[in-house]
Amino acid sequence: MKRSMVLAALLAGVLLFGQGCVGRLVSEGMEKGLGPTGIVLPTGPRWSEGDSQYLALYRNFEVAPLRCEFADTPVAFTEYFPGKLRDQMLSKGLPMGQPGKTLVIDVDILAYQPVSSYHKALGPVEEVVARVTLKDKAGGQVVGSAICIGRTYQSVGLGPKWKAWGLARAIVDKWIDEYYPKETRHEREEQAAPSEE
């Protein structure tokens, strides 16, 4: 009888306190597998939702040097971000280093929020916030602007590498990719691919 009471108490304890641990384990695993979150809040000229032809005129994309309005941006972030942005652009098949009409991606870091010990207890949210402007290189006119956010919610994603990846995902995956024609990318990939003879 005593043994079954102890086992029942132990089982109740595991069920009561184990749910949080299992939930956290699942959340950590999902962020590790899916990566950081990218968020885009358009601020400039409005584009039609899902108009994948809006950026069709552009045959080349360039990245302007990163600017940091926020003085406490970690040096590691400024080192990782340009490479992460280029990696995201390559993964989406966006043309770089090509002749023709060029769109310049101009990024200015407005805030970098590392996790504090207070936030670790509630949930380790870290984020970087940037003002991103897309400019026509020849004319200098602004084609689009947005506030882009790279964010992580779990401890597995802490640090500047994940914030750089999250911001790059916001800019490329959540914004440019939606408005640049997919068929144009496939044509370029086929032209650039070596023939198998």
N, C-alpha and C positions, 0 to 999 in steps of 0.2 A: 504494500500500500504506500509506504513511504517512498519507495523507488518510483512508482508511477506518478506520485505528486511532484517529485523532483524532475522527472522527464517532462511532465506537462508544463511545469514552470519554465524549464529550459526551452521547450518548443515555443511557448508563448513569447519568451524573450527574443528568440530568433525571428519569429514572425513579426513582432513589433519593431525591433531595431534593425532587422536585416533588410527590410524593404528599401530603406534609404540607401543602404550600401549597394544593393543590387541596382537600384535606379541610377546611382552615381556611376557604377561600373558600366552600365549600358550607355549612359550619356558620354562618358569618356571614350568608350570604344567607337561610338558614332562620330564624334568629332575627329578622332584619329583617322578614321576611314574616309570621312567626307571632307575633311579639311575645314578651314575657317570660313566664316560667313562674310559675304560682300553685300553691301547695301548702297543703293544709288538714289539720291534725291535730286532730280533735275531742277535747276534754277534759271537756266538761260532760255534760249529759243526753244519752244515746245515742238517736239516732233510727233507725228501721228503714231499712235500706239501700234507697235508691230510692223511699221513701215520699213521693211528690210532693204529698200532701195534708197533711203535717205542719204547714205554715205557712198553710194555707188559711183559717184564721180571720182572718188579718190583711188589712186593706183599705188599709193605708198603711204606708210605710216612712220612717223619719227617721234622719238621721245625727247622732249626738252630737258635740260638739266633740272634735277630736283631742287625745289626751293623749300626752305623750312622757316615759316613764320613763327612757329613754336620753338622757342629757344632750347627747351629740354628734350628735344627729339634725340633718342639714342643714336650714337654714331653707327652702331651695328645695323640699325634700321636703314639709315641712309646708304649703307654699303650693300645691303641685301636687296632693297626695293627695285633699283633699275634692272637687275638681272631677273627678278621674279616677274616684273612687268613684261620684259621681252620673252620670257618663257611662256607666259600666258598668251601673248600675241602669236607666238609660233604654234602653240597648241591649237589655236583657232584658225590657223592658216592665213593670218593677216600679212599682207605684203610689206616687207621692210627692205630698204636698200634698192628699191626699184625706181626706174625713171617714171616721170608723169606727175600728175597733180598730187600734192602731198598734204596730209593732215598731220598737224603737230599736236601731241598730247602733252599738255603743260600741267604739272602737278605741284601744288603748294600745300605743305603740311600745316594744318591749323591747330591740331591738338594730338597729343600722344598720351594715352592714359594707361599706365601700367597698373597691375593689380596691387592693392594694398593689403596688409594683413587683415584689416577689417573686412574687406571684400572677399578674401579667401574663405572666411567663415560662412558668408552668405552665398558665395558662388563666384568663382574667379573670372569675372568679366574684364577683358582688356580690349582696348580699341585704339585705332588711329583714324583721325578725321582729316580729310583733304579737300581742298577746292580744286577741281579738275576742269580745265578749259580745253576744248578742241578748237584749234585755229587752222584756217587755211594758210599754208606757208607763203604762197605767192602774194595774196592780198592782205593777209594779217587779220581778216575779219573772223569774229568768233562764230563758229558753227554750232557749238553747244557748250553748256557749262552745267556742272552738278557738284553737289557735295557727296563725296564717296567715303564710305566707312568700311574699314577692315576690322572684324570683331571676332574674338574667341570667347567661348563660354565655359570651357573646362580647363583644368590644370594641364592637360596634355598639350594644349595649344598656347601655353604661356611663352612669351619672349618675342623679340623683334622679327625673327624669321617668319613666324606664323602671321604676325600683323602685316608684314610686307606681302605675303602671299594673299591674305584676305583683301587688302587694298587693291592688289593687281586683279584679283577675281572680280571685285566690284566694277573696276574700270573696263576690263575687257569682256568678261563673261556676262555681266548683268547690264552693260550699257552698249559698248561698241558692237559686240556680237549680235545684238538684237536689230541693229540698223545697218549692217553691212551685208550685202547679198551673198548667200552661201554659194550660189552657182559660180560666181566670179572667183571665189577661192578655189573651187574644184578645178576650174580651167587652168588657173595658175599652177596648182599642184601637179596637174597632168603634164603641163608644159615643162615644169622644172624637173620632173622625174626622169631619170635616165632610162633609155629604152633597153629592153631585155632581148638582146640578140645573141 
